[in-house]
Every structure is written in C-alpha cells, then in structure tokens.
Amino acid sequence: MPARRTHLAPETTRGSLAAALTALRDKNGVADEFPDEVLAEARLAAAPIPALDLREIPFVTLDPPDSRDLDQAFHLERTGNGFTLRYAIADVPGVVRPGGALDAEARRRGQTLYLPDGSVPLHPRELSEDRASLLPDVDRVAYVWTIPVDAMGAAAFESGEAAAASVERALIRSRAKLGYGSAQASLDAGTASGALALLPEFAALRIAQEQRRGGASLNMADEEVVRDETGYRIERRFPLPVEEWNSQLSLLTGMLAGRMMLDGGIGILRTMAAPDEQALAEFRGRVAVLGVPWREALTYGEYLRELPRGTPQAAAVLHAASSLFRGADYAAFGVERNGEMLPPPPLPEQAAIAAPYAHVTAPLRRLVDRWGLVVCEALSAGKPVPEWALASLAEVPALMRSSSGLASRLGSAALDRVEAALVRDRVGETFRVVVVESKGGSARVQITDPPITTRCPDPAGILIPGKTGTVRVVSVDVAKGEIEIDAVDQRTAQPRAARSAS
C-alpha cells in the first residue's frame, strides 16, 4: 500500500497549482485589489456613535481561530424563565456611504470569495478585518439584537410576541476572541465561563425547537482547502459541536429578522421551496435501496438526525438529501420595481429551516445583510426605512444571485484543481472509495485519503451506492482540474475504462 499523503510535496506540483488558481482568477475577473477611490473612502469611513452604550455587557466572538472579519459577538444570560440572547452585528451600514465608491464596489462584488490561494473580500481589509470588525478590547458600533427565549427554547416572536425582541445600534466592546477548537476544549473540560458556558444548553433548546417546527440540519462533512508552509491539503471533517451550537444564534436572529420584515410589510427574505412529493418519493426509494429506510413515523429532520455518521451509507444518504433542497433565492418586497409594489413571496419560508428567514448576521462578508439590518432596525424602532434602502432594495436579489453564482463556480473549479494536484504524482495507484450515488452509468465517489469527491463513469454498474469500491488514477490535468480514473472490478482485479472530470 502507498504511504498516505495529504500535502503537495513536489515543488513542481505546487507551482502548477498556483498557476492554475491564478489563471482561474484571471479568467473570471477576480482581483483582490480595490480601486484607489474605494481605499481612500474606506480610510475615512467611521460609523456615527449611537446614544446607547452597552460596553458593560461582556460580549465575546466565536469563529475559526485565524479569522479577523468578525461579524458577530454574543452574550447569553439566564433569566427567571429562560435566557436572553444579545447578538451584536458589525455596523457596516454606518461605514459604507450610500452612493459612494465603497458602496458601488461592494455591490459589484456581492460577497467575500473564499479561494484556496486566499480570500477576496467584499470590503477593503482595513474595514472588514480591522476598523469595522468586532475585534476584542476595542470599542465598536454594532446592531444589537435582544431576543428573550423561554424555558422551552421558544423565542417570543415564535409565539406571536415579536415586540418582545428588538434590534438597535449601540456601542459595544468584545471581551474575547474565541476559536472553535479552544472553545470546544474548554467546554469539554468544564472550564468554560460566561456566555460560552451557557451556549450548549441554549443551543440544545433551540435545536429542540427546530425539531418541533420540522426543520432539518444536514450537518454534512465539510471539504475545506487548507494552505500552509508545506502546500495545500483538503480536510474533510464534520463540524465541532460548538460550531453547530454557534450557528443556532445566527439562525435564531435570521428567523426573527424574517418575521419582523413580514410583519412590517417590507424587507428581503432568503427563500427556498420545499421539495415536492415526487422528489420526496424518489428520496425514500433511494435511501431504502441504500439499506437505511426512512420510516413513516419519522419526520425528515428526525430521520437525518438518526443517521449513524461516518458510514458509507450515511455519506450516500446525506448526498441524496442535499439534492432535495435546491433553488435558494432572495425575495425583496414592500418596495416598488418598474412602477409596481413588490408583494411578499407566496411561500415565505426557507424550507430547510421551516420558517421565514433573512440574512442579517454577516454584513462584512455578504452584501444583502446591510439592507436587512437597516430595515429591521427601522421596523423595531417604528421609524421610516432609510431612503437609500427603499430606493435600492429591489436591486439586491439580482446582485446576490450573480455573486452567489460566481462564488459557486469558482469554489467548485478551485477545488477541482486542488484535488487534481493532490493525485498528480499518484497516477497508476488504486484507491478505496465510498460510492455516494450511481445514476445513468456514472457514479459519484469519495476517496478517503486524500479526501476527493469526483465522478466516475461506470457503465457496468461495478460501483454500488452506499458501498465501498476501488478506482485507479489514470491521468491528471491540474490546469483543467481533471482526473481520469478507472473503476476496478474487484472480482477480476481489472479496471474498466472510465473518464472523470472532478
């Protein structure tokens, strides 16, 4: 058996990958640099100081350890009948002047792009990683959401009492920048304190609420490209529990924002249609064939939560489940477009969350959140929505669709090139794979080491979904991100010719 390798060892391989990634950026017009007028405006940008001073509240941030674009800080406290969550979001609307050069450039970009050879930020790093970021031990202006949650984990707005929650601009001061790994370690050791110590209990209540309303979290393994001094590698891992708990804070806030917008008759929702009956029936059939049937007594979310993680069958089921919820979009309403008032979407729920939902928690990295924040703050205070937001809200869905499409294409193409580079020097070797899908004479497979997911034509049906199989690498083109592999018939130990572009 060949030695396991996850890094790109040969210098020539790293060079070819760097060239391929640079060519990908150039082909798509992606540049990290900002125009001079944007940088000049960013250097002078400063959020107006609000009257509300909440610096005595010990907010903390919780992010990947090397992050500096810190959108959110949180504080939890136990109350007589539950908890109160305070969720602070970076005041990007306060530092981006509507109609200015910084605003125009952000609209052109749409969102921060995350690529193997470095991120391409939505805003200049001077803002997103410094002066607007909720870094520890410095005063920052933020939109602070205050959300009471009862002893069962239900927020007031979920029981029809939206007025009990609020969002307002305030001056805050984060006390600590927590990383996921260190936070998980302190929770496991019982040494966590303050808001972090309350997070597992709070999140458990919220997850129970998700189950009751019919939401479903896939919690699939992430495939993340990591770069260090030795080269690139791909890490496939499930999120730490603390990451899932942390996500409940953003989910809750986005649900409150969606409810505020619908009640106020204006806003922009993140929408996703529920799968139709035919899609659900096909999914039931597929998982039954995989040997993991979906029992009638279970909801979709309950079924996914019962899956034993780390098995070939679970990998195949989660892949199938990810195809059920498609068509995520943005829907603006309550403003005019082409002389007509845009109505709320007929199906306002985000189906996977099973509730109306809006993006408001990542304005440093995502354009749409800037509008969501100012709309909700105005609705919460009972004041008019700013004119600049009214005039431009209808344009935002198209801007987000464009940037999301680019992010998806770039991310997929960049991953293809890294995967190809990882096996460039292993042509002729065989690999065990987990088969996650087989359809139309083609299979989708996951190589364990190095972690690669790719397609392999399989006209003979050798590769069975939910089982393991064997493939052989025939040739690799790093520049195109293509891997040619053969499915190996273990009964004869002979490869069946097959071609794959990863």
SULPEBEL-V527355 format. One record per pair of residues at least 24 apart in sequence whose ideal C-beta (glycine too) atoms are under 10 Angstrom apart, sorted by the first residue. I is the first residue (numbers start at 0). J is the second residue. Records with the same first field share a line. If there is no record, write none. Layout:
I->J, J
//
This chain:
0->428, 429
1->425, 427, 428, 429, 430, 448
3->447, 448, 449
4->232, 421, 422, 424, 425, 448, 449
5->225, 229, 230, 231, 232, 233, 234, 421, 448, 449, 450
6->225, 227, 228, 229, 230, 231, 232, 421, 449
7->226, 229, 230, 231, 232, 417, 420, 421, 423, 424, 449, 477
8->229, 230, 424
9->230, 420, 423, 424
10->230
11->423, 424
12->230, 231, 419, 420, 421, 422, 423, 424, 475, 477
13->226, 229, 230, 231, 420
14->477
15->416, 419, 420, 423, 476, 477, 478
16->115, 116, 230, 231, 413, 416, 417, 419, 420, 421, 423, 477, 478, 480
17->115, 116, 230, 231, 416, 420, 477
18->416, 477, 478
19->115, 116, 412, 413, 415, 416, 417, 419, 420, 476, 477, 478, 479, 480
20->114, 115, 116, 117, 224, 231, 409, 412, 413, 416, 417, 420, 477, 480
21->116
22->416, 478
23->114, 115, 116, 408, 409, 412, 413, 415, 416, 478, 480
24->112, 114, 116, 117, 119, 409, 413
26->409, 412
27->112, 405, 408, 409, 412
28->405
29->108, 112, 114, 119, 405, 409
30->119
31->112, 114, 116, 117, 118, 119, 120, 124
32->119, 123
33->100, 101, 104, 108, 120, 122, 123, 124, 125
34->100, 101, 103, 104
35->100
36->99, 100, 101, 103, 104
37->99, 100, 101, 102, 103, 104, 105, 107, 122, 123
38->100, 101, 104, 123, 125, 126
39->100, 101
40->94, 95, 96, 99, 100, 101, 102, 103, 104, 123, 126
41->94, 95, 99, 100, 101, 104, 122, 123, 124, 125, 126, 127, 129, 130, 131
42->123, 125, 126, 130
43->94, 96, 101
44->91, 93, 94, 95, 96, 99, 101, 122, 123, 125, 126, 130, 131
45->93, 94, 130, 131, 140
46->89, 90, 91, 92, 93, 94, 95, 130, 131, 139, 140, 141, 168, 170
47->90, 93, 94, 140, 168
48->93, 138, 140, 168, 169, 170
49->90, 93, 140, 141, 142, 143, 167, 168, 169, 170
50->167, 168, 169, 170
51->140, 143, 167, 168, 169, 170, 171
52->138, 169, 170, 171, 172
53->85, 87, 141, 143, 145, 167, 169, 170, 171, 172
54->138, 139, 169, 170, 171, 172, 173
55->171, 172
56->85, 87, 143, 169, 171, 172, 173, 174, 194
57->171, 172, 173, 174, 175, 192, 193, 194
58->85, 86, 87, 133, 135, 139, 141, 143, 171, 172, 173, 174, 175, 193, 194
59->133, 135, 173, 174, 175, 176, 177, 182, 193, 194, 195, 198
60->87, 132, 133, 134, 135, 173, 174, 175, 176, 177, 178, 245
61->175, 176, 177, 178, 179, 181, 182, 194, 195, 198, 241, 242, 244, 245, 248
62->133, 176, 177, 178, 179, 182, 242, 245
63->178, 179, 180, 223, 242
64->176, 177, 178, 179, 180, 181, 182
65->178
66->128, 132, 176, 178, 179
67->124, 127, 128, 129, 132, 134, 176, 363
68->111, 118, 120, 121, 122, 124, 126, 127, 128, 129, 131, 132, 133, 134, 361, 363, 364
69->127, 128, 131, 132, 133, 134, 135, 139, 173, 176, 363
70->127, 131, 132, 133, 141, 249, 359, 360, 361, 362, 363, 364, 365, 368
71->133, 141, 144, 173, 245, 248, 249, 252, 360, 361, 362, 363
72->133, 134, 135, 139, 141, 143, 171, 172, 173, 174, 175, 176, 194
73->144, 173, 194, 195, 197, 198, 201, 245, 248, 249, 252
74->143, 145, 171, 173, 174, 193, 194, 197
75->148, 193, 194, 195, 196, 197, 198, 200, 201, 202, 248
76->193, 194, 197
77->197, 200, 201
78->147, 148, 149, 150
79->150
80->147, 148, 149, 150, 151
81->147, 148, 149, 150, 151, 152, 153, 154, 155, 201, 204
82->146, 147, 148, 149, 150, 152, 154, 197, 200, 201, 204, 205
83->145, 146, 147, 148, 164
84->144, 145, 146, 147, 148, 154, 164, 194, 197, 198, 201, 205, 247, 248, 251, 252, 255
85->141, 143, 144, 145, 146, 169, 171, 194
86->141, 142, 143, 144, 145, 146, 166, 248, 249, 251, 252, 255, 359, 360
87->133, 139, 140, 141, 142, 143, 144, 169, 171, 172, 173
88->133, 141, 142, 143, 144, 166, 168, 249, 252, 359, 360, 361, 362, 363, 368, 371, 372
89->126, 127, 131, 132, 133, 139, 140, 141, 142, 360, 361, 362, 363, 364, 368, 372
90->131, 133, 139, 140, 141, 142, 143, 168, 169, 170, 171, 362, 369, 372, 376
91->121, 122, 126, 127, 131, 141, 142, 361, 362, 363, 364, 365, 366, 368, 369, 372, 373
92->140, 142, 168, 362, 368, 369, 370, 371, 372, 373, 376, 385, 387, 388
93->131, 140, 141, 142, 168, 369, 372, 373
94->122, 126, 127, 130, 131, 140, 362, 363
95->122, 126, 131, 362, 366, 369
96->387
97->369, 373, 385, 386, 387, 388, 390, 391
98->387, 390, 391
101->126
102->366, 369, 387, 391
105->362, 365, 366, 369, 398
106->366, 369, 391, 394, 395, 398, 402
107->366, 398, 401, 402
108->366, 398, 402, 405
109->365, 366, 367, 395, 397, 398, 399, 400, 401, 402, 403, 404, 405, 406
110->361, 364, 365, 366, 367, 368, 398, 399, 401, 402, 403, 405, 406
111->361, 363, 364, 365, 366, 402, 406
112->364, 402, 405, 406, 409, 410, 413
113->223, 224, 364, 406, 409, 410, 413
114->224, 226, 406, 409, 410, 412, 413, 414, 417
115->223, 224, 225, 226, 231, 233, 410, 413, 414, 416, 417, 420
116->224, 226, 231, 413, 416, 417
117->226
118->364
119->406, 409
120->363, 364
121->361, 362, 363, 364, 365, 366, 369, 402
122->362, 363, 364, 366
126->363
127->362, 363, 364
128->363
131->362, 363
132->173, 176, 363
133->171, 172, 173, 176, 363
134->172, 173, 176
135->172, 173, 174, 175, 176, 177
136->172, 173, 174, 175, 176
137->171, 172, 173
138->170, 171, 172, 173
139->169, 170, 171, 172, 173
140->168, 169, 170, 171
141->167, 168, 169, 170, 171, 172, 173, 372
142->166, 167, 168, 169, 171, 252, 359, 360, 362, 368, 371, 372, 373, 375, 376, 379
143->167, 168, 169, 170, 171, 376
144->248, 251, 252, 255, 256, 359, 360, 372, 375, 376, 379
145->169, 379
146->248, 251, 252, 254, 255
148->201, 204, 205, 208, 251
149->204
150->204
151->204, 207, 208, 211
152->200, 201, 202, 203, 204, 205, 206, 207, 208, 209, 211, 247, 251
153->204, 205, 207, 208, 211, 212
154->205, 208, 251, 252, 254, 255, 258
155->255
156->251, 254, 255, 256, 257, 258, 259, 262, 354
157->208, 211, 212, 251, 254, 255, 258, 354
159->258
161->255, 258, 259, 261, 262, 263, 378, 379
162->262, 379
164->251, 252, 255, 256, 258, 259, 379
165->255, 259, 375, 376, 378, 379, 380
166->252, 255, 256, 259, 359, 372, 374, 375, 376, 377, 378, 379, 380
167->375, 376, 379, 380
168->372, 373, 376, 380
177->241, 245
178->241
179->238, 239, 240, 241, 242, 245
180->239, 241, 242
181->241
182->239, 241, 242, 244, 245
183->239, 240, 241, 242, 244
184->239, 241
185->241
186->239, 240, 241, 244
187->239, 240, 241
191->241
194->248
195->241, 244, 245
198->240, 241, 244, 245, 247, 248
199->240, 241, 244
200->244
201->244, 247, 248, 251
202->240, 241, 243, 244, 245, 246, 247, 248, 250, 251
203->244, 247
204->247
205->244, 246, 247, 248, 250, 251, 254
206->243, 244, 247, 250, 300, 304
208->247, 250, 251, 254, 354
209->247, 250, 251, 300, 304, 352, 353, 354
210->298, 300, 301, 304, 353
211->298, 300, 353
212->254, 300, 348, 352, 353, 354
213->273, 298, 299, 300, 301, 348, 350, 351, 352, 353, 354
214->250, 254, 298, 299, 300, 348, 349, 350, 351, 352, 353, 354
215->298, 299, 300, 301, 302, 303, 304, 320, 323, 324, 350, 351, 352, 353
216->243, 246, 247, 250, 300, 303, 304, 351, 352
217->300, 303, 306, 316, 317, 318, 320, 321, 323, 324, 351
218->242, 243, 246, 303, 304, 306, 308, 317
219->303, 308, 313, 314, 317, 318, 320, 321
220->308, 309, 313, 314, 317, 445, 450, 452
222->414, 417, 418, 445, 450, 451, 452
223->414, 450
224->410, 413, 414, 416, 417, 418
225->417
226->417
230->417, 420, 421
231->416, 417, 418, 420, 421
232->417, 421, 449, 450
233->414, 417, 418, 421, 446, 448, 449, 450, 451, 452
234->449, 450
235->445, 446, 447, 448, 449, 450, 451, 452
236->450
237->308, 309
248->360
249->358, 359, 360, 361
250->349, 352, 354, 356, 360
251->354, 360
252->356, 357, 358, 359, 360, 375
253->349, 352, 354, 355, 356, 357, 358, 359, 360, 361, 368, 371
254->349, 352, 353, 354, 355, 356, 357
255->354, 355, 356, 357, 359, 375, 379
256->355, 356, 357, 358, 359, 360, 368, 371, 372, 374, 375, 378, 379
257->347, 348, 349, 352, 354, 355, 356, 357, 358, 359, 371, 375
258->347, 354, 355, 356, 357, 375
259->355, 357, 359, 371, 374, 375, 376, 377, 378, 379
260->331, 332, 333, 343, 347, 355, 356, 357, 359, 371, 374, 375, 378
261->332, 333, 343, 344, 347, 355, 357
262->355, 378
263->333, 374, 375, 377, 378, 379, 381, 384
264->332, 333, 340, 342, 343, 378
265->331, 332, 333, 334, 341, 343, 374, 375, 377, 378, 384, 388, 389, 392
266->330, 331, 332, 333, 334, 343, 347, 355, 357, 359, 370, 371, 374, 375, 378, 384, 388, 392
267->329, 330, 331, 332, 333, 334, 341, 357, 358, 359, 367, 368, 370, 371, 374, 388, 392, 393, 395, 396, 399
268->328, 329, 330, 331, 332, 343, 344, 347, 348, 349, 355, 356, 357, 358, 371, 396
269->327, 328, 329, 330, 349, 352, 355, 356, 357, 358, 359, 367, 371, 399
270->326, 327, 328, 329, 330, 344, 345, 346, 347, 348, 349, 350, 355, 356, 357, 396
271->324, 325, 326, 327, 328, 346, 348, 349, 350, 351, 352, 356
272->324, 325, 326, 327, 328, 344, 346, 348, 349, 350
273->299, 323, 324, 346, 348, 349, 350, 351, 353
274->299, 320, 322, 323, 324, 325, 326, 350, 351
275->323
278->322, 323, 324, 325
279->323
281->319, 322, 323
282->316, 319, 320, 322, 323
284->319
285->315, 316, 318, 319, 320, 322, 436, 438, 464, 465
286->312, 315, 316, 319, 320, 464, 465
288->315, 437, 463, 464, 465
289->313, 314, 315, 316, 319, 434, 435, 463, 464, 465, 466
290->315, 316, 464, 465, 466
291->315, 316, 319, 465
293->320
298->353
299->323, 324, 350, 351, 353
300->351, 353
310->433, 465
311->432, 433, 434, 435, 445, 463, 464, 465, 466, 467, 468
312->433, 435, 464, 465, 466
313->433, 435, 465
314->433, 434, 435, 436, 444, 445, 452, 464, 465
315->433, 434, 435, 436, 437, 443, 445, 463, 464, 465, 466
316->435, 464, 465
317->435
318->433, 434, 435, 436, 443, 445, 452, 464
319->435, 436, 464, 465
320->351
321->435
322->436
323->350, 351
324->349, 350, 351, 352
325->350
326->350
327->351, 400, 403
328->396, 399, 400, 403
329->357, 358, 367, 370, 395, 396, 397, 398, 399, 400, 403
330->357, 396
331->367, 370, 374, 391, 392, 393, 394, 395, 396, 397
332->392, 393
333->374, 384, 389, 392, 393
334->374, 384, 388, 389, 390, 391, 392, 393, 394
335->389, 390, 392, 393
336->392, 393, 394, 396
337->393
339->393
341->392, 393, 396
358->399
365->399, 402, 403
366->395, 398, 399, 402
367->392, 395, 396, 398, 399, 402, 403
369->395
370->394, 395
371->395
411->480, 501
412->479, 480
413->480
414->451, 452, 480, 501
415->451, 453, 476, 477, 479, 480, 481, 482, 500, 501
416->476, 477, 478, 479, 480, 481, 501
417->449, 451, 477, 480, 501
418->446, 449, 450, 451, 452, 453, 475, 477, 480, 481, 482, 501
419->451, 453, 472, 474, 475, 476, 477, 478, 479, 480, 481, 482, 500, 501
420->449, 475, 477, 480
421->446, 448, 449, 450, 451, 475, 477, 482
422->446, 449, 451, 453, 472, 475, 477, 482, 484, 501
423->472, 474, 475, 476, 477, 482
424->472, 475
425->449, 472, 475
426->471, 472, 473, 474, 475, 482, 483
427->471, 472, 473, 474
428->470, 471, 472
429->469, 470, 471, 472, 484, 485, 487, 492, 494
430->468, 469, 470, 471, 472, 484, 487
431->467, 468, 469, 470, 487
432->462, 466, 467, 468, 469, 470, 484, 486, 487
433->462, 464, 465, 466, 467, 468
434->461, 462, 463, 464, 465, 466, 467, 468, 470, 486
435->462, 464, 465
436->462, 464, 465
437->461, 462, 463, 464, 465, 466, 468
438->464
440->497
441->497, 499
442->468, 470, 486, 497, 499
443->499
444->468, 469, 470, 484, 486, 499
446->470, 472, 482, 484, 501
451->482, 484, 501
452->501
453->481, 482, 484, 499, 500, 501
454->482, 484, 497, 498, 499, 500, 501
455->482, 483, 484, 485, 486, 495, 497, 498, 499, 501
456->484, 485, 486, 495, 496, 497, 498, 499
457->485, 486, 495, 497, 499
458->486, 495, 496, 497
459->486, 488, 495, 497
460->486, 495
461->485, 486, 487, 488, 489, 490, 494, 495, 497
462->486, 487, 488, 495, 497
469->494
470->494, 495, 497, 499
471->495, 497
472->499
473->497, 498, 499
474->498
475->501
476->500
//
